[in-house]
């Protein structure tokens, strides 16, 4: 029997990249997966790639979305054993050019959205905790930017740093419910947010608006050279790190931040 056979997992931001790779990894290990994403067409496509997946499309910055997501998972699959808070994006700017809207957007998706989902999950958890059952798992996604900072990443870094505090606090609150709460902080991973460009950044559409994304060819080489492994991580590399925090072998690990950066420490 697979180690997480039959367990119910929610993965946010699961239509592409790290989220999709994680949803596939958990499904392959026997979990029943709820895929969440803002992009409906991409989310449906992702759901078609994963046997038995349920798809819940929603903007997680909407105040009731956390409650609706948790209710959906419980109604469709009967409970929640694994929660991976992965949804997010990058909006670059140095502080002197940063608008209030930009600051608010980064904290809303990276911190407030996680808070609302976790609050909703906590309400269900308190009524359904079982000290004699298996451990439930929460994995919040942070970044090396949240640990070390990064130029032009002020709001994003602040949001990802807040994820660390949220994680460590909930680990103390929820241990009595047989729940481990950990974070994974990623370095550069090959996604659309780090897609290579020569002269001008690439464009991603978020909520109908253009956002500059990607790394220059020089930045990619710098990231490769900074890693003792000599490469940038793949979405599958990222999913494997998240998976470690979801399986029974990590039951004695909680309140920790797993740095998955290919050895990059700054």
C-alpha positions as CSV (number, residue, x, y, z in Angstrom):
1,X,0.0,0.0,0.0
2,X,1.3,3.5,-0.9
3,X,2.1,5.7,2.1
4,X,-0.6,8.3,1.4
5,X,-3.1,6.0,-0.3
6,X,-6.6,7.4,-0.1
7,X,-5.7,10.6,1.6
8,X,-7.3,13.8,0.4
9,X,-4.9,16.6,-0.7
10,X,-5.6,20.2,-1.7
11,X,-3.0,21.9,-3.9
12,X,-3.5,25.6,-4.7
13,X,-2.1,27.2,-7.8
14,X,-2.0,23.7,-9.3
15,X,-2.8,24.4,-13.0
16,X,0.9,24.6,-14.0
17,X,4.5,24.6,-12.7
18,X,5.2,23.5,-9.1
19,X,1.6,23.1,-8.2
20,X,0.8,20.8,-11.1
21,X,3.9,18.7,-10.5
22,X,3.0,18.4,-6.9
23,X,-0.6,17.4,-7.6
24,X,0.7,14.7,-10.0
25,X,3.2,13.5,-7.4
26,X,0.6,13.2,-4.7
27,X,-1.8,11.5,-7.0
28,X,0.8,9.0,-8.1
29,X,1.4,8.2,-4.4
30,X,-2.2,7.4,-3.9
31,X,-3.8,10.6,-2.8
32,X,-7.1,12.0,-4.1
33,X,-6.4,15.5,-5.2
34,X,-8.3,18.8,-5.3
35,X,-6.8,21.2,-7.8
36,X,-7.3,24.9,-7.3
37,X,-6.3,27.7,-9.7
38,X,-7.4,31.1,-10.8
39,X,-7.1,30.2,-14.5
40,X,-10.1,28.0,-15.2
41,X,-9.0,26.7,-18.6
42,X,-5.6,25.7,-17.3
43,X,-7.1,24.2,-14.1
44,X,-9.5,22.0,-16.1
45,X,-6.6,20.9,-18.4
46,X,-4.6,20.0,-15.3
47,X,-7.5,18.0,-13.8
48,X,-7.7,16.0,-17.0
49,X,-4.1,14.9,-16.5
50,X,-4.7,13.5,-13.0
51,X,-7.0,10.6,-12.5
52,X,-9.9,11.3,-10.3
53,X,-8.9,14.9,-9.6
54,X,-11.5,17.5,-8.5
55,X,-11.1,21.0,-9.8
56,X,-12.0,24.1,-7.9
57,X,-11.4,27.4,-9.7
58,X,-11.3,30.5,-7.6
59,X,-9.4,33.7,-7.0
60,X,-7.9,33.1,-3.5
61,X,-7.7,36.8,-2.8
62,X,-11.6,36.8,-2.6
63,X,-12.4,36.8,1.1
64,X,-14.7,33.8,1.1
65,X,-12.6,31.7,-1.2
66,X,-10.8,29.8,1.7
67,X,-14.1,28.7,3.1
68,X,-15.5,27.7,-0.3
69,X,-12.3,25.7,-1.1
70,X,-12.4,23.8,2.2
71,X,-16.1,23.2,1.9
72,X,-15.7,21.9,-1.6
73,X,-13.0,19.4,-0.6
74,X,-15.0,18.1,2.3
75,X,-18.2,17.8,0.3
76,X,-16.6,16.1,-2.6
77,X,-14.0,13.9,-0.9
78,X,-15.0,13.7,2.7
79,X,-12.1,15.5,4.4
80,X,-8.7,17.0,4.1
81,X,-5.5,15.3,5.0
82,X,-2.9,17.3,3.1
83,X,-3.0,21.0,2.3
84,X,-0.3,22.6,0.1
85,X,-0.5,26.4,-0.1
86,X,1.3,27.0,-3.3
87,X,-0.6,29.7,-5.2
88,X,1.3,32.9,-5.9
89,X,3.1,35.0,-8.4
90,X,5.9,37.7,-8.6
91,X,5.4,41.4,-9.3
92,X,8.8,43.0,-9.5
93,X,9.7,46.5,-8.4
94,X,12.2,48.4,-6.4
95,X,10.7,50.2,-3.4
96,X,10.9,53.7,-4.9
97,X,8.7,52.6,-7.8
98,X,6.4,50.3,-5.8
99,X,2.7,51.3,-5.6
100,X,0.3,50.5,-2.7
101,X,-1.6,48.2,-5.1
102,X,1.5,46.3,-5.9
103,X,2.4,45.9,-2.2
104,X,-1.2,44.9,-1.3
105,X,-1.4,42.4,-4.2
106,X,1.8,40.5,-3.1
107,X,0.7,40.3,0.6
108,X,-2.8,39.4,-0.3
109,X,-1.9,36.3,-2.4
110,X,1.1,35.1,-0.5
111,X,-0.1,35.8,3.1
112,X,-3.8,36.6,3.4
113,X,-4.9,33.9,1.0
114,X,-3.0,31.3,3.0
115,X,-4.4,32.7,6.2
116,X,-8.0,32.5,5.0
117,X,-7.6,28.9,3.7
118,X,-5.9,27.9,7.0
119,X,-8.5,29.6,9.1
120,X,-11.2,27.7,7.2
121,X,-9.3,24.4,7.5
122,X,-8.7,25.1,11.2
123,X,-12.5,25.3,11.9
124,X,-13.0,22.0,10.2
125,X,-10.0,20.5,11.9
126,X,-11.1,21.3,15.4
127,X,-14.3,19.4,14.9
128,X,-12.6,16.4,13.1
129,X,-9.3,16.0,14.9
130,X,-8.3,12.4,15.9
131,X,-5.2,11.8,18.0
132,X,-5.4,8.1,17.2
133,X,-5.4,8.6,13.5
134,X,-2.6,9.4,11.0
135,X,-1.0,12.9,11.0
136,X,-2.4,15.5,8.7
137,X,0.0,17.7,6.8
138,X,0.2,21.4,5.9
139,X,2.9,22.6,3.6
140,X,3.1,26.3,3.0
141,X,5.3,27.5,0.1
142,X,7.9,30.2,0.9
143,X,11.0,31.3,-1.0
144,X,14.7,32.0,-0.5
145,X,13.6,35.6,-1.0
146,X,11.6,35.3,2.2
147,X,14.8,34.2,4.0
148,X,17.5,36.2,2.4
149,X,15.7,39.0,0.5
150,X,16.2,40.0,-3.1
151,X,16.6,43.2,-5.0
152,X,13.3,44.5,-6.6
153,X,11.5,41.8,-4.6
154,X,10.4,43.8,-1.6
155,X,6.7,43.0,-1.4
156,X,7.2,39.4,-2.6
157,X,10.0,38.9,0.0
158,X,7.9,40.4,2.7
159,X,5.0,38.0,1.9
160,X,7.2,35.0,1.8
161,X,8.9,35.9,5.1
162,X,5.4,36.2,6.6
163,X,4.7,32.6,5.5
164,X,7.5,31.5,7.8
165,X,6.0,33.1,10.8
166,X,2.6,31.8,10.0
167,X,4.0,28.3,9.6
168,X,5.9,28.3,12.9
169,X,2.9,29.6,14.8
170,X,0.4,27.1,13.4
171,X,2.8,24.2,14.1
172,X,2.5,25.1,17.8
173,X,-1.2,25.6,17.7
174,X,-2.1,22.4,15.7
175,X,0.3,19.8,17.0
176,X,-2.4,18.7,19.5
177,X,-4.6,17.9,16.5
178,X,-2.0,15.5,15.0
179,X,-1.1,18.1,12.3
180,X,2.4,19.0,11.2
181,X,2.9,22.4,9.6
182,X,6.0,23.0,7.6
183,X,7.2,25.4,4.8
184,X,9.3,24.7,1.8
185,X,11.4,27.7,0.6
186,X,12.4,27.4,-3.0
187,X,15.3,28.9,-4.9
188,X,15.0,29.3,-8.7
189,X,12.7,26.7,-10.3
190,X,11.9,26.4,-14.0
191,X,8.4,27.9,-14.3
192,X,6.8,30.7,-16.3
193,X,7.9,33.1,-13.5
194,X,11.5,32.3,-14.2
195,X,11.2,31.8,-18.0
196,X,14.4,33.0,-19.8
197,X,14.5,36.1,-21.9
198,X,17.3,37.9,-23.8
199,X,16.4,41.7,-23.6
200,X,12.9,42.3,-22.3
201,X,11.1,40.3,-19.5
202,X,8.3,37.9,-20.6
203,X,4.7,38.7,-19.9
204,X,2.2,36.7,-17.8
205,X,-1.4,37.6,-17.6
206,X,-2.7,37.7,-14.0
207,X,-6.3,38.7,-13.4
208,X,-6.4,40.1,-16.9
209,X,-3.4,42.3,-16.4
210,X,0.1,42.0,-17.8
211,X,2.9,41.2,-15.3
212,X,6.6,41.1,-16.2
213,X,8.2,37.8,-15.4
214,X,11.2,35.7,-16.1
215,X,15.0,35.8,-15.6
216,X,17.5,37.2,-18.1
217,X,19.9,34.7,-19.6
218,X,22.6,36.2,-17.4
219,X,20.5,35.7,-14.3
220,X,19.9,32.1,-15.2
221,X,23.6,31.5,-15.6
222,X,24.3,33.2,-12.3
223,X,21.7,31.0,-10.6
224,X,23.2,27.9,-12.1
225,X,26.7,28.9,-11.1
226,X,25.6,29.7,-7.5
227,X,24.3,26.1,-7.0
228,X,26.8,23.4,-6.2
229,X,24.6,21.2,-8.4
230,X,25.1,23.5,-11.3
231,X,21.5,23.9,-12.4
232,X,18.1,25.4,-11.8
233,X,15.5,23.1,-10.2
234,X,12.7,21.6,-12.2
235,X,9.0,21.6,-11.1
236,X,9.5,17.9,-10.3
237,X,12.4,18.7,-8.0
238,X,10.1,21.2,-6.2
239,X,7.3,18.6,-6.0
240,X,9.7,16.1,-4.5
241,X,10.6,18.5,-1.7
242,X,6.9,19.2,-0.9
243,X,6.2,15.4,-1.0
244,X,8.8,14.8,1.8
245,X,6.7,17.0,4.1
246,X,3.5,15.1,3.2
247,X,4.4,11.5,3.9
248,X,4.4,9.6,7.3
249,X,8.2,9.6,7.4
250,X,8.1,13.3,8.2
251,X,5.6,12.9,11.1
252,X,8.3,14.1,13.6
253,X,9.0,17.2,11.7
254,X,6.9,20.3,12.3
255,X,7.5,24.1,12.4
256,X,10.4,23.8,10.0
257,X,11.4,25.6,6.8
258,X,12.9,23.2,4.3
259,X,15.3,25.1,2.0
260,X,15.1,23.5,-1.5
261,X,17.4,25.6,-3.5
262,X,20.0,23.3,-5.0
263,X,22.5,24.5,-2.3
264,X,22.1,28.2,-2.9
265,X,22.3,30.0,0.5
266,X,21.9,33.7,-0.4
